[in-house]
Amino acid sequence: MINFLPRLITGILYILLVSGSIIFSSESFLVVFILLTLIATYESHELWRKIQITNSNQSLVYRLPQYYVFQSMTVLALIPFSFDGSYNPFPILLIFILIWISDTMSYFFGSYFGKTKMKIKASPNKTWEGFIGGLLCSLIFSIISFNYIQEIYPFWKTFFLGLFVPIFGLFGDIYQSIIKRKAGVKDSGTILPGHGGVFDRLDSAMGVSYIALIITLI
């Protein structure tokens, strides 16, 4: 509970910054995204350095997290420019909202109803109840957003985003957890009180990046 208030405030400010920059203009989106990318890349580079210190013979996937971070963020940044070459803020905003809903509801259902562990070594506290709860909420919101808020994608694309965001977001979370475990740290940084680093906040988005761009382009 001691950590709840700073975590809540930081989370709200982070969401306002990201969503506000997306909606305001393409320039503000790019400035904020470039800043977040640089910070997350630096954090991942520091994790890589710690891994190198403990074991210089680690496989490539553990030794180059900074390239994963940079490439994933670049892919995300392409999404709002993938509609006739002009900037469209709503696809990337929808993707981030689905990520936030999935992450938040996974945490909620996992905390209150989670009993069946997913048996993921890098993330031992994750439960099937939490994952399924986050996935269902993501799917429900994708359907609601299409029918009652704004039609951004065709229905099938919107539905598959709602389905794949929690799945690939989990992959991104697991990969980052593996990197942190190899580096021997709890968080990727300290810049976000209650949350850790920027890499900690964007791990799900990085996991979603490629599938989201593919769905956008096809």
Secondary structure, DSSP 8 states (H G I E B T S, - for coil): -TTHHHHHHHHHHHHHHHHHHHHH-HHHHHHHHHHHHHHHHHHHHHHHHHHHHH-TT--HHHH-HHHHHHHHHHHHHHGGG-BTTB--HHHHHHHHHHHHHHHHHHHHHHHHH--SB---TTSTT-BHHHHHHHHHHHHHHHHHIIIII---S-HHHHHHHHHHHHHHHHHHHHHHHHHHHHHT-S-S-SSBTTTB-HHHHHHHHHHHHHHHHHHHH-
